[in-house]
Amino acid sequence: GRKLHLEFPGVRTKTTVRAELRARFYFWANSVETMVDISKGLVIVSYDVEQYQDHLNGAGYVEATEVAYAVPMSLHGFHFCMSSRLDCMITNAYIVATMPHRDRVKTKVHYGSHVECQYLLASY
């Protein structure tokens, strides 16, 4: 199967953006290195719902995107899960403005409660 990378933005309150970027690069590089079949790609889920909401107001998201594109990995899917429709709309605008078309079509943004987001994720 595909490798799955879960991100919980709400637990990153005790770190700096620089330390987080270093950890992300290490994780993604390690994921690529350990993939048996690199063509299957990596699925990333950013779970930003209720108590897991980001407390840094999105600091480092642009830099994290740049780090992700620096690692030679195949992105099979990217799911953002959020609590509010407003956050969902802002994220969609960010995706349209920054992501290349090949990755944009693999990206889905979900919003709602824990149950609603988990139900939507289970349908993929």
Helices and strands as residue ranges (DSSP letters): E 3-7, G 9-11, H 17-34, G 38-40, E 42-48, G 50-52, H 61-70, E 75-82, H 85-98, H 101-104, E 107-111, H 114-122
